[in-house]
Amino acid sequence: MEPIPFLSLAPQHAIVHNAITEALKKGFEKNWYILGEEVKSFETEYARFTKVRHCVGVGNGYDALSISLHAFNVGAGDEVIVPAHTYVATWLAVSNCGAVIVPVEPDPATMLIDVNRIEENITQKTKVIMPVHLYGHPCDMTKIQEIAGRHSLTIIEDNAQAHGAKWKEKMTGSFGAINGTSFYPTKNLGALGDGGAITTDDDAIADFVRQYRNYGFERKNYCEVAGINSRLDELQASVLSIKLKYLDQWNHERRELASQYIERLKGVGDIQLPVTRNEALPVHHLFVIRSAKRDKLKAYLDTRQIETMIHYPLPPHLQKPYTSLNLRTKNLLLTEEIANTSLSLPLWPGMDTRQVEYVCDRISAFFSK
Ligand SMILES: Cc1ncc(COP(=O)(O)O)c(C=O)c1O
């Protein structure tokens, strides 16, 4: 068997190669690179895909979250509930806007924010709940909406890892008052560089965000608000429009590969497999297993030329900028346990089922040693 990379974009890119090179050539020759027709039409298509009224393209996923927080005036004195177990960008968006991070431990089965531990963290200062649909698994949005409703809190979804996922038939990225996503190249819908978007059903918020991402210009050179520069560019938008047509198919393939992994790894060693709730349609951005023997297993798979990764080796609260924070919940033991035991296996649309079989056989061999 050839070495198995953690991720290969080659099969996806083979499908869209001609359309993308054509679009890039056209885009190059058009002499219009920022905020033009391509961005507009991608925004329309992505809004339709997510079943929301508005999509606003921005520079990256981090900006999408920061701008979303800003759009709801979140800042100093406010508290934002975030998952303790997430990619550090979620936390950075919150702390860089001046708000206080209130981390909530994950549900040990799903690794997503534990919805039964949110309410105990709500205070008079809580303004936002920011669920993260980590690894492409939707959070329990029924419960989160209930809690947010009861305490008059705003929901801002971090949908960076879950394009196309659904909770009870409704798209992630369509539950919050405003939501951010990333089109980082390795995401389920990835650009050929940085990119991100905000989704919302709120007309006024969408208008604000459209201005804010472009220096707050109400029209060229006339500022309405003190905005920033965070725009999705024309070339990336044209690439995303082409790839969006295949997203459902690619997500379907991810689910098939994940089922195969689950089938073959059930009962192997001490492996904990990803858990999907009945109400959820996941999109398996990452396929993350857990084992107490994670480090040895990773090293063993390395020697068999199977590349794996760890998402994430150091949880946000142990990252340098946060070690001095006086976080209310200091003992984030579940989060730390996940960091110490989780291992992401190779999975990408177009991956050969024989490759999955090979990875599973090697994992079984490791545990039967
Ligand atoms: C959960 C999560 N939030 C936020 C981000 C930030 O996105 P970006 O890298 O486009 O800024 C990412 C991805 O990188 C992510 O995985």
The ligand as a MOL file (V3000), in Angstrom:
LIG
                    3D

  0  0  0     0  0            999 V3000
M  V30 BEGIN CTAB
M  V30 COUNTS 16 16 0 0 0
M  V30 BEGIN ATOM
M  V30 1 C -13.6650 25.7960 14.8080 0
M  V30 2 C -12.9080 26.8610 14.0670 0
M  V30 3 N -13.1650 28.1530 14.3330 0
M  V30 4 C -12.5460 29.1410 13.6850 0
M  V30 5 C -11.6100 28.8790 12.7110 0
M  V30 6 C -10.8830 30.0150 12.0850 0
M  V30 7 O -10.9310 30.0250 10.6970 0
M  V30 8 P -9.7560 30.6880 9.8310 0
M  V30 9 O -8.5650 29.8110 9.9270 0
M  V30 10 O -10.3290 30.7800 8.4570 0
M  V30 11 O -9.5060 32.0440 10.4120 0
M  V30 12 C -11.3240 27.5390 12.3780 0
M  V30 13 C -10.3900 27.1340 11.3150 0
M  V30 14 O -9.3170 27.3800 11.0890 0
M  V30 15 C -11.9780 26.5100 13.0890 0
M  V30 16 O -11.7130 25.2230 12.8350 0
M  V30 END ATOM
M  V30 BEGIN BOND
M  V30 1 1 1 2
M  V30 2 1 2 3
M  V30 3 2 2 15
M  V30 4 2 3 4
M  V30 5 1 4 5
M  V30 6 1 5 6
M  V30 7 2 5 12
M  V30 8 1 6 7
M  V30 9 1 7 8
M  V30 10 2 8 9
M  V30 11 1 8 10
M  V30 12 1 8 11
M  V30 13 1 12 13
M  V30 14 1 12 15
M  V30 15 2 13 14
M  V30 16 1 15 16
M  V30 END BOND
M  V30 END CTAB
M  END
